[in-house]
Amino acid sequence: MAAGQGKRMKNPDRAKVMHELGGIPLVQHVVRLARSVGADRIIVVVGHQRQSVIDYLSGIDASIEFAVQAEQLGTGHAVQMTEEQLRDFDGDVLILSGDAPMTRPETLRDALEKHRVADAAVTVLTALLPDPTGYGRVIRDGDGRVLRIVEHKDATEEERAVREINSGIYVFRRDALFSALARIDNDNAQGEYYLPDVFAIFQKEHRTMIPHVVEDFDELRGVNTVEQLAELEGLYATRRHQ
C-alpha cells in the first residue's frame, strides 16, 4: 500500500513512499522485501503523486503492477483496488505498507510458514509495546487466537489497556479477504474503510485468525513524520554495520 499523502512529512509535492532511507525510496525497500520472500506478483496501490511512484518503480522492475486508489478512503478501500487484478489468483496475499521498510525477510518467512501450517484465513504481525497509544489493538481469545482488531480512536478503555498492537502487515487467504472486504463499512471515528474490520467478519464465520508476534518492534516501524524518518536512518545504518 503506497497511496497515502503523508501530510506530516510536510512536502505535498512528494509521495510519502518516495522519501529515502539510506538513499533508496521507502517503497523500493518494501518491494525488495516482497521479492526476497518469493512473491509471484507485486501490486503497488498508488494514489497521491502516483505518477512519480509508477515511473520510478517501473524503471527498476517492469513486472511490477499498479492499482490506483484515486481517493484515500482507508486501508480496506486501498486493498479493494486490487481485487480485479487478483480475481484469478489462487494463493495467499501478503499485504505490506509502503512506508514500513525495516521488516526482515526472515520474519515474513516465519509468518508465512505459520499461516500455512495453521491453514489460517489471516495472519497478522504484532508487537507488544510499553505504550501502545495510537496503534490498533489486537484482541485475543483465551486460546491466543485473534478475535478482532480495534483502532485506538474506536477502542474502549479496556481495549486501550491491551499492549499488543497491529503492525498493518498481514497474510490473507485471497478468497476470504475479498469476500469480507465487500462487507465492511465506514461507520467509525475516521469515516474510513478499515482493513482490520475484516477480522470481525472472520470471527463471525469462525475462521482461523492468528498473530505472529515480532520481538523487535523496530522491524515494524513506519514513517509518518520527518522525525520518524530520521530515527529510522539511525536504525538502518546500525543494521547495515551489524
C-alpha positions in Angstrom: 0.0 0.0 0.0 1.6 3.3 -1.2 -1.2 5.7 -1.8 -1.1 8.0 1.2 -0.2 11.6 1.1 1.8 11.7 4.3 0.8 15.3 5.3 3.1 15.2 8.3 6.1 14.8 6.0 5.5 18.5 5.1 6.1 18.0 1.4 2.9 17.9 -0.6 4.7 17.6 -3.9 6.3 14.3 -2.9 4.6 10.9 -2.3 5.5 9.8 1.2 6.8 6.5 0.0 9.3 8.3 -2.3 11.2 9.8 0.7 14.5 8.0 1.0 16.0 5.7 3.6 19.7 5.0 3.0 19.5 6.7 -0.3 16.7 4.4 -1.5 12.9 5.3 -1.6 10.9 3.7 1.2 8.7 1.9 -1.3 11.7 0.3 -3.0 12.8 -1.2 0.3 9.3 -2.8 0.6 9.3 -4.1 -3.0 12.7 -5.7 -2.3 11.3 -7.3 0.8 8.4 -8.8 -1.2 10.7 -10.2 -3.8 13.0 -11.7 -1.2 10.2 -13.8 0.3 9.2 -15.1 -3.1 6.2 -13.0 -4.1 4.9 -14.2 -7.5 3.4 -10.8 -8.2 3.7 -7.4 -6.7 0.9 -4.9 -7.0 1.6 -1.4 -5.6 -1.5 0.6 -4.7 -0.8 4.2 -5.6 -2.7 7.5 -5.1 -1.1 10.8 -4.0 1.6 11.8 -6.5 1.1 8.4 -8.1 2.9 9.0 -11.4 6.2 9.6 -9.7 5.9 6.2 -7.9 4.8 4.4 -11.1 7.6 5.9 -13.1 10.3 5.1 -10.6 9.2 1.6 -9.8 8.6 0.7 -13.5 12.1 1.9 -14.3 13.6 -0.6 -11.9 11.3 -3.5 -12.3 9.0 -3.7 -15.4 7.0 -6.6 -13.8 5.5 -4.5 -11.0 1.8 -3.9 -11.3 -0.2 -0.9 -10.1 -3.6 -0.3 -8.8 -4.9 3.3 -8.3 -6.7 4.5 -5.2 -7.9 7.9 -6.5 -9.5 8.8 -3.2 -7.8 7.7 0.0 -10.8 6.2 1.8 -8.9 3.9 4.1 -6.8 0.7 4.1 -9.7 -1.6 3.3 -10.6 0.6 0.3 -6.9 0.5 -0.8 -6.8 -3.3 -0.9 -10.2 -3.4 -2.7 -8.5 -1.6 -5.6 -6.5 -4.8 -6.3 -9.5 -7.2 -6.5 -9.8 -7.2 -10.2 -6.1 -7.9 -10.8 -6.2 -10.8 -8.2 -9.6 -12.2 -9.3 -7.9 -15.3 -10.9 -5.0 -15.5 -8.4 -5.0 -18.7 -6.3 -2.7 -18.1 -3.4 -2.0 -16.1 -0.3 -2.0 -12.3 -0.4 0.8 -10.6 1.6 -0.1 -7.0 2.5 2.8 -4.6 3.2 2.9 -0.9 3.9 5.0 1.2 1.6 6.2 3.3 4.5 7.4 0.4 6.7 10.8 -0.6 5.2 12.6 -2.3 8.1 10.9 -5.8 8.3 13.4 -8.6 7.9 12.7 -11.3 5.2 13.2 -14.0 7.9 10.3 -12.5 9.9 8.0 -12.7 7.0 9.1 -16.2 6.0 8.3 -17.3 9.5 4.9 -15.7 9.4 4.1 -17.2 6.0 5.0 -20.7 7.3 2.9 -20.3 10.5 0.0 -19.1 8.3 0.1 -22.1 6.1 0.6 -24.7 8.9 -2.4 -23.2 10.7 -4.4 -23.1 7.5 -5.4 -19.6 8.6 -7.7 -17.1 6.9 -5.3 -14.4 8.1 -2.1 -14.0 10.0 -1.2 -10.6 11.4 2.2 -9.4 12.5 2.0 -7.9 16.0 4.2 -6.5 18.7 4.0 -5.8 22.4 4.6 -2.1 23.3 5.1 -0.4 26.7 3.0 2.5 25.4 0.7 1.4 22.5 -1.1 4.8 22.2 -2.2 5.5 18.7 -2.0 1.9 17.4 -4.7 -0.5 16.7 -5.1 -3.2 19.4 -5.1 -6.9 18.8 -7.8 -8.6 20.9 -7.4 -12.3 21.5 -9.4 -15.1 23.0 -8.4 -17.4 25.8 -6.6 -19.7 23.3 -4.5 -16.9 22.0 -6.2 -16.6 18.6 -7.3 -13.2 17.3 -10.9 -12.2 17.9 -10.7 -8.7 16.4 -8.6 -5.6 15.9 -9.8 -2.3 17.1 -8.4 1.1 16.1 -7.2 3.3 19.0 -9.8 6.0 18.4 -12.6 3.4 18.4 -11.3 1.4 21.4 -12.9 1.2 24.8 -10.8 2.0 27.9 -10.4 -1.8 28.5 -9.2 -2.3 24.9 -6.8 0.6 25.1 -5.1 -1.2 28.0 -4.1 -4.0 25.7 -0.4 -3.7 24.8 -0.4 -5.9 21.7 -0.6 -3.7 18.5 -1.4 -4.3 14.9 1.6 -3.7 12.6 -0.5 -3.4 9.4 1.3 -6.3 7.9 -0.8 -9.3 7.0 -1.1 -12.6 5.2 -4.6 -13.3 3.9 -6.2 -16.2 2.0 -7.3 -14.4 -1.1 -10.9 -15.6 -1.3 -11.6 -14.9 2.4 -10.1 -11.4 2.1 -12.2 -10.1 -0.8 -15.3 -11.8 0.4 -15.0 -9.9 3.7 -13.9 -6.6 2.2 -17.2 -6.5 0.3 -19.0 -6.3 3.6 -17.1 -3.7 5.7 -18.4 -0.2 6.2 -17.0 3.2 7.3 -19.0 3.6 10.5 -16.1 4.7 12.7 -14.3 7.7 14.1 -12.4 8.3 10.8 -15.2 7.6 8.4 -12.8 5.2 6.6 -13.0 1.6 5.4 -10.6 -0.1 7.7 -8.9 -3.3 6.5 -8.8 -4.7 10.1 -12.6 -4.7 10.1 -12.5 -8.0 8.2 -11.4 -9.6 11.4 -14.8 -9.1 13.0 -16.4 -10.7 9.9 -14.0 -13.6 10.1 -14.8 -14.1 13.7 -18.5 -14.5 13.0 -17.6 -17.0 10.3 -15.4 -18.9 12.8 -12.3 -18.6 10.5 -8.8 -19.1 11.9 -7.0 -15.8 12.6 -3.6 -15.9 14.2 -1.0 -13.4 15.4 2.7 -13.6 14.7 4.5 -11.7 17.4 7.6 -9.8 16.3 10.1 -9.4 19.2 11.9 -6.4 17.7 9.4 -3.6 17.2 11.9 -1.7 15.1 11.1 -4.1 12.3 7.6 -2.8 12.1 8.2 0.9 12.4 6.5 3.1 9.8 7.2 6.6 8.7 4.7 9.3 9.3 7.0 12.3 10.1 10.3 13.7 9.1 11.5 13.0 12.7 10.5 9.3 12.4 12.4 9.0 9.1 15.5 10.4 10.9 15.1 7.8 13.6 14.9 5.0 11.0 18.1 6.4 9.3 20.0 5.7 12.5 18.5 2.2 12.9 19.1 1.4 9.3 22.7 2.5 9.5 23.2 0.3 12.6 21.7 -2.7 10.9 23.9 -2.4 7.8 27.0 -2.5 10.0 26.0 -5.4 12.1 
